[in-house]
Amino acid sequence: MEITSQQGIITKVSTKSFNDTYNSLIEVINNNPNLKIIAELDHQANAKSVGLELNPTRIVLFGNPNLGTPLMQNAQTVGLDLPQKIMVWQDEQKSVKVSYNDPTFLKQRHGIDNKDEVLNTINGALHNITALAAGL
């Protein structure tokens, strides 16, 4: 099977600045008792540390073991894509975007069976989190 460019990636255009979008994302995740931030990555700062330039690009890794564990019990390789990640980034035209992996793609990629309810819950949560962060 051939994978096409951007397959399995959902991207929304934010109505906010980069920093406001990122800070909103952190706030939304922190205010949800079911979610826990695992790590934050600042790709722009990492690039700068070796003398390279990169548009603002940050990732938040977060999870909910009550949802992720059943997926890994079904298809352990899904652990490569968990915990969930949301990327806030700014393109060359200064447009701020929020991107994440489509849970439906993860189902196909890892051959997850009989977990549609869990995947639908994850999809709804990711949609809501990113919509709030992007001011949509």
N, CA, C and O atoms as a GROMACS GRO file, in nm:
protein
  544
    1MET      N    1   0.084  -0.118   0.000
    1MET     CA    2   0.000   0.000   0.000
    1MET      C    3   0.088   0.124   0.000
    1MET      O    4   0.184   0.132   0.077
    2GLU      N    5   0.057   0.217  -0.084
    2GLU     CA    6   0.134   0.341  -0.092
    2GLU      C    7   0.076   0.444   0.003
    2GLU      O    8  -0.046   0.460   0.014
    3ILE      N    9   0.164   0.515   0.071
    3ILE     CA   10   0.122   0.621   0.161
    3ILE      C   11   0.142   0.754   0.088
    3ILE      O   12   0.247   0.779   0.030
    4THR      N   13   0.039   0.837   0.093
    4THR     CA   14   0.046   0.966   0.025
    4THR      C   15   0.088   1.076   0.123
    4THR      O   16   0.079   1.058   0.244
    5SER      N   17   0.133   1.187   0.069
    5SER     CA   18   0.174   1.301   0.151
    5SER      C   19   0.060   1.347   0.240
    5SER      O   20  -0.053   1.363   0.193
    6GLN      N   21   0.089   1.368   0.368
    6GLN     CA   22  -0.007   1.417   0.467
    6GLN      C   23  -0.114   1.314   0.505
    6GLN      O   24  -0.206   1.347   0.579
    7GLN      N   25  -0.102   1.191   0.455
    7GLN     CA   26  -0.201   1.088   0.490
    7GLN      C   27  -0.198   1.063   0.640
    7GLN      O   28  -0.092   1.047   0.700
    8GLY      N   29  -0.315   1.060   0.699
    8GLY     CA   30  -0.323   1.031   0.842
    8GLY      C   31  -0.295   1.150   0.931
    8GLY      O   32  -0.285   1.134   1.052
    9ILE      N   33  -0.282   1.269   0.874
    9ILE     CA   34  -0.254   1.390   0.952
    9ILE      C   35  -0.373   1.485   0.938
    9ILE      O   36  -0.417   1.516   0.827
   10ILE      N   37  -0.424   1.530   1.051
   10ILE     CA   38  -0.532   1.629   1.051
   10ILE      C   39  -0.469   1.763   1.092
   10ILE      O   40  -0.401   1.772   1.194
   11THR      N   41  -0.493   1.866   1.012
   11THR     CA   42  -0.437   1.999   1.038
   11THR      C   43  -0.549   2.103   1.037
   11THR      O   44  -0.635   2.104   0.949
   12LYS      N   45  -0.545   2.190   1.138
   12LYS     CA   46  -0.640   2.301   1.148
   12LYS      C   47  -0.560   2.431   1.149
   12LYS      O   48  -0.450   2.437   1.203
   13VAL      N   49  -0.617   2.534   1.089
   13VAL     CA   50  -0.556   2.667   1.090
   13VAL      C   51  -0.608   2.741   1.212
   13VAL      O   52  -0.729   2.753   1.231
   14SER      N   53  -0.517   2.792   1.293
   14SER     CA   54  -0.554   2.863   1.414
   14SER      C   55  -0.596   3.006   1.384
   14SER      O   56  -0.550   3.067   1.288
   15THR      N   57  -0.684   3.057   1.469
   15THR     CA   58  -0.724   3.198   1.460
   15THR      C   59  -0.638   3.283   1.554
   15THR      O   60  -0.658   3.404   1.564
   16LYS      N   61  -0.544   3.220   1.623
   16LYS     CA   62  -0.462   3.287   1.724
   16LYS      C   63  -0.316   3.291   1.681
   16LYS      O   64  -0.276   3.228   1.584
   17SER      N   65  -0.238   3.368   1.756
   17SER     CA   66  -0.093   3.371   1.733
   17SER      C   67  -0.033   3.235   1.772
   17SER      O   68  -0.099   3.152   1.834
   18PHE      N   69   0.092   3.215   1.735
   18PHE     CA   70   0.160   3.090   1.770
   18PHE      C   71   0.160   3.069   1.920
   18PHE      O   72   0.118   2.964   1.969
   19ASN      N   73   0.208   3.169   1.996
   19ASN     CA   74   0.218   3.154   2.141
   19ASN      C   75   0.082   3.136   2.206
   19ASN      O   76   0.066   3.055   2.297
   20ASP      N   77  -0.017   3.211   2.161
   20ASP     CA   78  -0.151   3.197   2.219
   20ASP      C   79  -0.210   3.060   2.189
   20ASP      O   80  -0.276   3.000   2.274
   21THR      N   81  -0.186   3.009   2.070
   21THR     CA   82  -0.235   2.876   2.034
   21THR      C   83  -0.168   2.771   2.122
   21THR      O   84  -0.236   2.684   2.178
   22TYR      N   85  -0.037   2.779   2.134
   22TYR     CA   86   0.036   2.681   2.213
   22TYR      C   87  -0.006   2.688   2.360
   22TYR      O   88  -0.030   2.584   2.423
   23ASN      N   89  -0.014   2.808   2.414
   23ASN     CA   90  -0.053   2.823   2.555
   23ASN      C   91  -0.196   2.774   2.578
   23ASN      O   92  -0.225   2.715   2.682
   24SER      N   93  -0.285   2.797   2.483
   24SER     CA   94  -0.422   2.746   2.493
   24SER      C   95  -0.423   2.593   2.492
   24SER      O   96  -0.497   2.531   2.567
   25LEU      N   97  -0.340   2.535   2.408
   25LEU     CA   98  -0.331   2.389   2.401
   25LEU      C   99  -0.288   2.332   2.537
   25LEU      O  100  -0.348   2.236   2.586
   26ILE      N  101  -0.184   2.390   2.595
   26ILE     CA  102  -0.136   2.344   2.726
   26ILE      C  103  -0.245   2.359   2.831
   26ILE      O  104  -0.266   2.269   2.913
   27GLU      N  105  -0.315   2.471   2.828
   27GLU     CA  106  -0.421   2.496   2.926
   27GLU      C  107  -0.534   2.396   2.912
   27GLU      O  108  -0.584   2.344   3.012
   28VAL      N  109  -0.576   2.367   2.788
   28VAL     CA  110  -0.686   2.272   2.765
   28VAL      C  111  -0.646   2.134   2.817
   28VAL      O  112  -0.726   2.068   2.883
   29ILE      N  113  -0.525   2.091   2.788
   29ILE     CA  114  -0.481   1.958   2.834
   29ILE      C  115  -0.470   1.955   2.986
   29ILE      O  116  -0.518   1.862   3.051
   30ASN      N  117  -0.408   2.057   3.044
   30ASN     CA  118  -0.392   2.061   3.190
   30ASN      C  119  -0.525   2.068   3.264
   30ASN      O  120  -0.534   2.020   3.378
   31ASN      N  121  -0.627   2.125   3.203
   31ASN     CA  122  -0.757   2.138   3.267
   31ASN      C  123  -0.844   2.013   3.252
   31ASN      O  124  -0.957   2.009   3.303
   32ASN      N  125  -0.793   1.911   3.182
   32ASN     CA  126  -0.867   1.787   3.166
   32ASN      C  127  -0.808   1.683   3.262
   32ASN      O  128  -0.695   1.639   3.242
   33PRO      N  129  -0.884   1.642   3.364
   33PRO     CA  130  -0.829   1.548   3.463
   33PRO      C  131  -0.794   1.411   3.406
   33PRO      O  132  -0.722   1.335   3.471
   34ASN      N  133  -0.843   1.377   3.287
   34ASN     CA  134  -0.812   1.248   3.226
   34ASN      C  135  -0.681   1.248   3.149
   34ASN      O  136  -0.632   1.143   3.109
   35LEU      N  137  -0.624   1.367   3.128
   35LEU     CA  138  -0.504   1.378   3.045
   35LEU      C  139  -0.384   1.420   3.127
   35LEU      O  140  -0.397   1.491   3.227
   36LYS      N  141  -0.268   1.374   3.084
   36LYS     CA  142  -0.143   1.411   3.150
   36LYS      C  143  -0.038   1.443   3.044
   36LYS      O  144  -0.015   1.364   2.953
   37ILE      N  145   0.025   1.561   3.058
   37ILE     CA  146   0.133   1.597   2.966
   37ILE      C  147   0.256   1.515   3.003
   37ILE      O  148   0.298   1.512   3.119
   38ILE      N  149   0.312   1.448   2.904
   38ILE     CA  150   0.430   1.364   2.922
   38ILE      C  151   0.557   1.444   2.892
   38ILE      O  152   0.656   1.434   2.964
   39ALA      N  153   0.552   1.523   2.785
   39ALA     CA  154   0.670   1.599   2.744
   39ALA      C  155   0.629   1.711   2.649
   39ALA      O  156   0.524   1.705   2.585
   40GLU      N  157   0.714   1.812   2.643
   40GLU     CA  158   0.698   1.920   2.546
   40GLU      C  159   0.829   1.932   2.470
   40GLU      O  160   0.937   1.930   2.529
   41LEU      N  161   0.819   1.945   2.338
   41LEU     CA  162   0.937   1.958   2.252
   41LEU      C  163   0.932   2.090   2.177
   41LEU      O  164   0.829   2.125   2.118
   42ASP      N  165   1.041   2.161   2.179
   42ASP     CA  166   1.051   2.287   2.105
   42ASP      C  167   1.154   2.265   1.993
   42ASP      O  168   1.274   2.282   2.014
   43HIS      N  169   1.105   2.227   1.876
   43HIS     CA  170   1.194   2.199   1.763
   43HIS      C  171   1.270   2.322   1.717
   43HIS      O  172   1.385   2.311   1.674
   44GLN      N  173   1.208   2.439   1.726
   44GLN     CA  174   1.275   2.563   1.686
   44GLN      C  175   1.395   2.588   1.777
   44GLN      O  176   1.503   2.623   1.729
   45ALA      N  177   1.378   2.572   1.907
   45ALA     CA  178   1.489   2.592   2.002
   45ALA      C  179   1.598   2.488   1.979
   45ALA      O  180   1.717   2.521   1.989
   46ASN      N  181   1.560   2.365   1.950
   46ASN     CA  182   1.660   2.262   1.924
   46ASN      C  183   1.740   2.295   1.798
   46ASN      O  184   1.861   2.276   1.796
   47ALA      N  185   1.672   2.344   1.694
   47ALA     CA  186   1.742   2.382   1.571
   47ALA      C  187   1.839   2.497   1.600
   47ALA      O  188   1.953   2.496   1.555
   48LYS      N  189   1.791   2.596   1.675
   48LYS     CA  190   1.874   2.712   1.707
   48LYS      C  191   1.998   2.672   1.785
   48LYS      O  192   2.104   2.733   1.770
   49SER      N  193   1.987   2.569   1.869
   49SER     CA  194   2.100   2.525   1.952
   49SER      C  195   2.217   2.471   1.869
   49SER      O  196   2.330   2.463   1.918
   50VAL      N  197   2.189   2.434   1.743
   50VAL     CA  198   2.296   2.388   1.654
   50VAL      C  199   2.316   2.484   1.537
   50VAL      O  200   2.374   2.446   1.435
   51GLY      N  201   2.266   2.608   1.552
   51GLY     CA  202   2.290   2.711   1.452
   51GLY      C  203   2.201   2.703   1.329
   51GLY      O  204   2.234   2.761   1.226
   52LEU      N  205   2.088   2.633   1.338
   52LEU     CA  206   1.997   2.622   1.225
   52LEU      C  207   1.868   2.698   1.253
   52LEU      O  208   1.831   2.719   1.369
   53GLU      N  209   1.800   2.740   1.147
   53GLU     CA  210   1.675   2.813   1.162
   53GLU      C  211   1.557   2.722   1.131
   53GLU      O  212   1.564   2.637   1.042
   54LEU      N  213   1.450   2.741   1.205
   54LEU     CA  214   1.326   2.668   1.183
   54LEU      C  215   1.211   2.756   1.230
   54LEU      O  216   1.220   2.820   1.335
   55ASN      N  217   1.104   2.758   1.153
   55ASN     CA  218   0.985   2.831   1.196
   55ASN      C  219   0.938   2.774   1.330
   55ASN      O  220   0.971   2.659   1.362
   56PRO      N  221   0.863   2.851   1.408
   56PRO     CA  222   0.813   2.800   1.536
   56PRO      C  223   0.743   2.665   1.518
   56PRO      O  224   0.650   2.652   1.438
   57THR      N  225   0.788   2.567   1.594
   57THR     CA  226   0.736   2.431   1.587
   57THR      C  227   0.750   2.366   1.723
   57THR      O  228   0.861   2.341   1.770
   58ARG      N  229   0.637   2.340   1.786
   58ARG     CA  230   0.639   2.277   1.919
   58ARG      C  231   0.541   2.160   1.923
   58ARG      O  232   0.436   2.162   1.859
   59ILE      N  233   0.578   2.058   1.999
   59ILE     CA  234   0.495   1.939   2.014
   59ILE      C  235   0.466   1.916   2.161
   59ILE      O  236   0.554   1.932   2.246
   60VAL      N  237   0.343   1.878   2.190
   60VAL     CA  238   0.304   1.836   2.324
   60VAL      C  239   0.270   1.687   2.314
   60VAL      O  240   0.187   1.647   2.232
   61LEU      N  241   0.335   1.606   2.397
   61LEU     CA  242   0.302   1.464   2.409
   61LEU      C  243   0.219   1.448   2.536
   61LEU      O  244   0.259   1.493   2.643
   62PHE      N  245   0.105   1.384   2.523
   62PHE     CA  246   0.017   1.368   2.638
   62PHE      C  247  -0.061   1.239   2.622
   62PHE      O  248  -0.071   1.184   2.512
   63GLY      N  249  -0.114   1.191   2.732
   63GLY     CA  250  -0.185   1.066   2.721
   63GLY      C  251  -0.294   1.047   2.823
   63GLY      O  252  -0.309   1.123   2.919
   64ASN      N  253  -0.370   0.943   2.796
   64ASN     CA  254  -0.474   0.892   2.884
   64ASN      C  255  -0.461   0.741   2.880
   64ASN      O  256  -0.512   0.678   2.787
   65PRO      N  257  -0.393   0.680   2.979
   65PRO     CA  258  -0.371   0.535   2.976
   65PRO      C  259  -0.499   0.453   2.969
   65PRO      O  260  -0.497   0.339   2.920
   66ASN      N  261  -0.612   0.508   3.016
   66ASN     CA  262  -0.739   0.436   3.007
   66ASN      C  263  -0.782   0.414   2.862
   66ASN      O  264  -0.857   0.321   2.834
   67LEU      N  265  -0.737   0.501   2.771
   67LEU     CA  266  -0.770   0.486   2.630
   67LEU      C  267  -0.655   0.423   2.551
   67LEU      O  268  -0.679   0.341   2.462
   68GLY      N  269  -0.532   0.461   2.582
   68GLY     CA  270  -0.418   0.410   2.506
   68GLY      C  271  -0.387   0.264   2.533
   68GLY      O  272  -0.352   0.190   2.441
   69THR      N  273  -0.399   0.221   2.658
   69THR     CA  274  -0.364   0.083   2.694
   69THR      C  275  -0.447  -0.020   2.618
   69THR      O  276  -0.390  -0.116   2.566
   70PRO      N  277  -0.581  -0.004   2.610
   70PRO     CA  278  -0.658  -0.103   2.533
   70PRO      C  279  -0.614  -0.113   2.386
   70PRO      O  280  -0.620  -0.221   2.326
   71LEU      N  281  -0.571  -0.001   2.329
   71LEU     CA  282  -0.522  -0.005   2.190
   71LEU      C  283  -0.393  -0.086   2.182
   71LEU      O  284  -0.376  -0.166   2.090
   72MET      N  285  -0.303  -0.065   2.278
   72MET     CA  286  -0.176  -0.140   2.277
   72MET      C  287  -0.198  -0.287   2.311
   72MET      O  288  -0.124  -0.373   2.264
   73GLN      N  289  -0.299  -0.317   2.392
   73GLN     CA  290  -0.332  -0.458   2.419
   73GLN      C  291  -0.381  -0.526   2.293
   73GLN      O  292  -0.361  -0.646   2.275
   74ASN      N  293  -0.444  -0.451   2.205
   74ASN     CA  294  -0.498  -0.503   2.081
   74ASN      C  295  -0.390  -0.513   1.973
   74ASN      O  296  -0.385  -0.611   1.899
   75ALA      N  297  -0.305  -0.412   1.964
   75ALA     CA  298  -0.197  -0.406   1.864
   75ALA      C  299  -0.081  -0.332   1.929
   75ALA      O  300  -0.076  -0.209   1.928
   76GLN      N  301   0.013  -0.407   1.985
   76GLN     CA  302   0.118  -0.347   2.067
   76GLN      C  303   0.202  -0.244   1.991
   76GLN      O  304   0.258  -0.153   2.053
   77THR      N  305   0.212  -0.257   1.860
   77THR     CA  306   0.293  -0.161   1.783
   77THR      C  307   0.236  -0.020   1.786
   77THR      O  308   0.307   0.074   1.752
   78VAL      N  309   0.108  -0.003   1.826
   78VAL     CA  310   0.052   0.132   1.834
   78VAL      C  311   0.129   0.215   1.938
   78VAL      O  312   0.119   0.338   1.939
   79GLY      N  313   0.205   0.148   2.023
   79GLY     CA  314   0.290   0.219   2.118
   79GLY      C  315   0.392   0.309   2.050
   79GLY      O  316   0.443   0.402   2.112
   80LEU      N  317   0.422   0.283   1.924
   80LEU     CA  318   0.510   0.372   1.848
   80LEU      C  319   0.445   0.509   1.828
   80LEU      O  320   0.515   0.609   1.816
   81ASP      N  321   0.313   0.513   1.824
   81ASP     CA  322   0.240   0.638   1.798
   81ASP      C  323   0.176   0.696   1.923
   81ASP      O  324   0.109   0.799   1.916
   82LEU      N  325   0.195   0.632   2.037
   82LEU     CA  326   0.142   0.681   2.163
   82LEU      C  327   0.258   0.718   2.254
   82LEU      O  328   0.363   0.656   2.241
   83PRO      N  329   0.248   0.813   2.343
   83PRO     CA  330   0.127   0.889   2.369
   83PRO      C  331   0.092   0.980   2.251
   83PRO      O  332   0.169   0.997   2.158
   84GLN      N  333  -0.027   1.035   2.260
   84GLN     CA  334  -0.074   1.126   2.155
   84GLN      C  335   0.019   1.247   2.146
   84GLN      O  336   0.082   1.287   2.244
   85LYS      N  337   0.025   1.303   2.027
   85LYS     CA  338   0.107   1.422   2.003
   85LYS      C  339   0.023   1.524   1.927
   85LYS      O  340  -0.052   1.491   1.835
   86ILE      N  341   0.038   1.650   1.968
   86ILE     CA  342  -0.021   1.760   1.891
   86ILE      C  343   0.090   1.859   1.864
   86ILE      O  344   0.164   1.898   1.954
   87MET      N  345   0.102   1.899   1.738
   87MET     CA  346   0.206   1.993   1.697
   87MET      C  347   0.143   2.127   1.663
   87MET      O  348   0.046   2.136   1.588
   88VAL      N  349   0.200   2.232   1.721
   88VAL     CA  350   0.163   2.369   1.684
   88VAL      C  351   0.281   2.422   1.603
   88VAL      O  352   0.396   2.415   1.647
   89TRP      N  353   0.251   2.475   1.486
   89TRP     CA  354   0.359   2.521   1.398
   89TRP      C  355   0.314   2.639   1.315
   89TRP      O  356   0.195   2.663   1.293
   90GLN      N  357   0.415   2.713   1.270
   90GLN     CA  358   0.390   2.831   1.187
   90GLN      C  359   0.458   2.811   1.054
   90GLN      O  360   0.578   2.782   1.049
   91ASP      N  361   0.384   2.827   0.944
   91ASP     CA  362   0.443   2.805   0.813
   91ASP      C  363   0.513   2.931   0.760
   91ASP      O  364   0.521   3.032   0.830
   92GLU      N  365   0.562   2.923   0.639
   92GLU     CA  366   0.637   3.034   0.578
   92GLU      C  367   0.552   3.160   0.560
   92GLU      O  368   0.605   3.271   0.556
   93GLN      N  369   0.420   3.143   0.550
   93GLN     CA  370   0.331   3.258   0.533
   93GLN      C  371   0.281   3.311   0.668
   93GLN      O  372   0.190   3.393   0.673
   94LYS      N  373   0.341   3.263   0.777
   94LYS     CA  374   0.307   3.305   0.914
   94LYS      C  375   0.171   3.254   0.961
   94LYS      O  376   0.118   3.302   1.061
   95SER      N  377   0.115   3.157   0.890
   95SER     CA  378  -0.010   3.095   0.931
   95SER      C  379   0.021   2.993   1.041
   95SER      O  380   0.110   2.909   1.026
   96VAL      N  381  -0.053   3.000   1.151
   96VAL     CA  382  -0.033   2.909   1.263
   96VAL      C  383  -0.127   2.789   1.246
   96VAL      O  384  -0.246   2.806   1.218
   97LYS      N  385  -0.072   2.670   1.262
   97LYS     CA  386  -0.149   2.548   1.240
   97LYS      C  387  -0.133   2.453   1.358
   97LYS      O  388  -0.035   2.458   1.432
   98VAL      N  389  -0.231   2.366   1.372
   98VAL     CA  390  -0.231   2.264   1.474
   98VAL      C  391  -0.253   2.130   1.402
   98VAL      O  392  -0.351   2.114   1.329
   99SER      N  393  -0.160   2.035   1.423
   99SER     CA  394  -0.169   1.906   1.353
   99SER      C  395  -0.160   1.790   1.451
   99SER      O  396  -0.095   1.799   1.556
  100TYR      N  397  -0.226   1.681   1.414
  100TYR     CA  398  -0.220   1.559   1.495
  100TYR      C  399  -0.249   1.438   1.407
  100TYR      O  400  -0.301   1.451   1.296
  101ASN      N  401  -0.215   1.320   1.459
  101ASN     CA  402  -0.241   1.195   1.388
  101ASN      C  403  -0.389   1.159   1.395
  101ASN      O  404  -0.450   1.164   1.501
  102ASP      N  405  -0.445   1.124   1.280
  102ASP     CA  406  -0.583   1.080   1.271
  102ASP      C  407  -0.594   0.939   1.332
  102ASP      O  408  -0.529   0.848   1.281
  103PRO      N  409  -0.674   0.919   1.437
  103PRO     CA  410  -0.686   0.786   1.496
  103PRO      C  411  -0.731   0.678   1.396
  103PRO      O  412  -0.696   0.562   1.412
  104THR      N  413  -0.809   0.716   1.295
  104THR     CA  414  -0.851   0.620   1.193
  104THR      C  415  -0.729   0.566   1.118
  104THR      O  416  -0.724   0.448   1.083
  105PHE      N  417  -0.633   0.653   1.092
  105PHE     CA  418  -0.510   0.610   1.025
  105PHE      C  419  -0.432   0.513   1.115
  105PHE      O  420  -0.376   0.415   1.066
  106LEU      N  421  -0.430   0.541   1.246
  106LEU     CA  422  -0.361   0.451   1.338
  106LEU      C  423  -0.426   0.313   1.336
  106LEU      O  424  -0.357   0.211   1.346
  107LYS      N  425  -0.558   0.310   1.324
  107LYS     CA  426  -0.630   0.182   1.316
  107LYS      C  427  -0.580   0.103   1.196
  107LYS      O  428  -0.552  -0.016   1.207
  108GLN      N  429  -0.571   0.169   1.081
  108GLN     CA  430  -0.525   0.103   0.959
  108GLN      C  431  -0.378   0.065   0.970
  108GLN      O  432  -0.339  -0.047   0.934
  109ARG      N  433  -0.296   0.156   1.019
  109ARG     CA  434  -0.151   0.136   1.026
  109ARG      C  435  -0.115   0.017   1.114
  109ARG      O  436  -0.025  -0.060   1.081
  110HIS      N  437  -0.185   0.002   1.226
  110HIS     CA  438  -0.148  -0.102   1.322
  110HIS      C  439  -0.242  -0.221   1.322
  110HIS      O  440  -0.220  -0.316   1.397
  111GLY      N  441  -0.346  -0.219   1.241
  111GLY     CA  442  -0.440  -0.330   1.235
  111GLY      C  443  -0.518  -0.348   1.364
  111GLY      O  444  -0.538  -0.460   1.411
  112ILE      N  445  -0.563  -0.237   1.420
  112ILE     CA  446  -0.640  -0.241   1.544
  112ILE      C  447  -0.781  -0.294   1.512
  112ILE      O  448  -0.848  -0.243   1.422
  113ASP      N  449  -0.824  -0.394   1.587
  113ASP     CA  450  -0.955  -0.455   1.566
  113ASP      C  451  -1.046  -0.432   1.687
  113ASP      O  452  -1.000  -0.431   1.801
  114ASN      N  453  -1.174  -0.415   1.660
  114ASN     CA  454  -1.277  -0.412   1.764
  114ASN      C  455  -1.255  -0.304   1.870
  114ASN      O  456  -1.290  -0.324   1.986
  115LYS      N  457  -1.197  -0.192   1.833
  115LYS     CA  458  -1.175  -0.081   1.927
  115LYS      C  459  -1.229   0.050   1.872
  115LYS      O  460  -1.178   0.157   1.905
  116ASP      N  461  -1.332   0.041   1.788
  116ASP     CA  462  -1.387   0.162   1.726
  116ASP      C  463  -1.438   0.261   1.830
  116ASP      O  464  -1.423   0.382   1.811
  117GLU      N  465  -1.499   0.213   1.939
  117GLU     CA  466  -1.550   0.304   2.040
  117GLU      C  467  -1.437   0.384   2.105
  117GLU      O  468  -1.450   0.504   2.127
  118VAL      N  469  -1.326   0.317   2.135
  118VAL     CA  470  -1.210   0.385   2.194
  118VAL      C  471  -1.153   0.485   2.093
  118VAL      O  472  -1.123   0.599   2.128
  119LEU      N  473  -1.140   0.442   1.969
  119LEU     CA  474  -1.084   0.531   1.865
  119LEU      C  475  -1.176   0.651   1.842
  119LEU      O  476  -1.127   0.762   1.821
  120ASN      N  477  -1.307   0.631   1.846
  120ASN     CA  478  -1.400   0.743   1.831
  120ASN      C  479  -1.390   0.840   1.947
  120ASN      O  480  -1.399   0.962   1.928
  121THR      N  481  -1.370   0.788   2.068
  121THR     CA  482  -1.351   0.874   2.185
  121THR      C  483  -1.224   0.957   2.169
  121THR      O  484  -1.225   1.077   2.196
  122ILE      N  485  -1.116   0.892   2.126
  122ILE     CA  486  -0.989   0.962   2.105
  122ILE      C  487  -1.004   1.067   1.995
  122ILE      O  488  -0.957   1.180   2.010
  123ASN      N  489  -1.070   1.031   1.886
  123ASN     CA  490  -1.090   1.124   1.776
  123ASN      C  491  -1.168   1.247   1.822
  123ASN      O  492  -1.132   1.360   1.789
  124GLY      N  493  -1.276   1.226   1.899
  124GLY     CA  494  -1.354   1.338   1.949
  124GLY      C  495  -1.273   1.427   2.042
  124GLY      O  496  -1.283   1.549   2.036
  125ALA      N  497  -1.193   1.363   2.129
  125ALA     CA  498  -1.111   1.441   2.223
  125ALA      C  499  -1.007   1.524   2.147
  125ALA      O  500  -0.990   1.643   2.177
  126LEU      N  501  -0.939   1.465   2.051
  126LEU     CA  502  -0.838   1.539   1.974
  126LEU      C  503  -0.902   1.653   1.896
  126LEU      O  504  -0.846   1.763   1.889
  127HIS      N  505  -1.018   1.627   1.839
  127HIS     CA  506  -1.089   1.733   1.766
  127HIS      C  507  -1.121   1.850   1.860
  127HIS      O  508  -1.095   1.965   1.827
  128ASN      N  509  -1.177   1.819   1.976
  128ASN     CA  510  -1.216   1.924   2.070
  128ASN      C  511  -1.096   2.000   2.125
  128ASN      O  512  -1.099   2.123   2.134
  129ILE      N  513  -0.992   1.928   2.162
  129ILE     CA  514  -0.871   1.991   2.217
  129ILE      C  515  -0.811   2.088   2.116
  129ILE      O  516  -0.778   2.202   2.150
  130THR      N  517  -0.797   2.042   1.991
  130THR     CA  518  -0.733   2.127   1.890
  130THR      C  519  -0.823   2.243   1.848
  130THR      O  520  -0.774   2.352   1.818
  131ALA      N  521  -0.954   2.222   1.846
  131ALA     CA  522  -1.045   2.331   1.812
  131ALA      C  523  -1.038   2.441   1.919
  131ALA      O  524  -1.034   2.559   1.886
  132LEU      N  525  -1.035   2.402   2.045
  132LEU     CA  526  -1.023   2.501   2.152
  132LEU      C  527  -0.889   2.574   2.145
  132LEU      O  528  -0.884   2.697   2.160
  133ALA      N  529  -0.782   2.500   2.123
  133ALA     CA  530  -0.650   2.562   2.117
  133ALA      C  531  -0.640   2.661   2.001
  133ALA      O  532  -0.577   2.766   2.013
  134ALA      N  533  -0.704   2.625   1.888
  134ALA     CA  534  -0.695   2.709   1.769
  134ALA      C  535  -0.801   2.820   1.765
  134ALA      O  536  -0.802   2.900   1.672
  135GLY      N  537  -0.888   2.824   1.864
  135GLY     CA  538  -0.992   2.927   1.868
  135GLY      C  539  -1.100   2.907   1.764
  135GLY      O  540  -1.154   3.004   1.711
  136LEU      N  541  -1.132   2.783   1.734
  136LEU     CA  542  -1.233   2.752   1.631
  136LEU      C  543  -1.367   2.719   1.693
  136LEU      O  544  -1.463   2.691   1.622
   0.00000   0.00000   0.00000
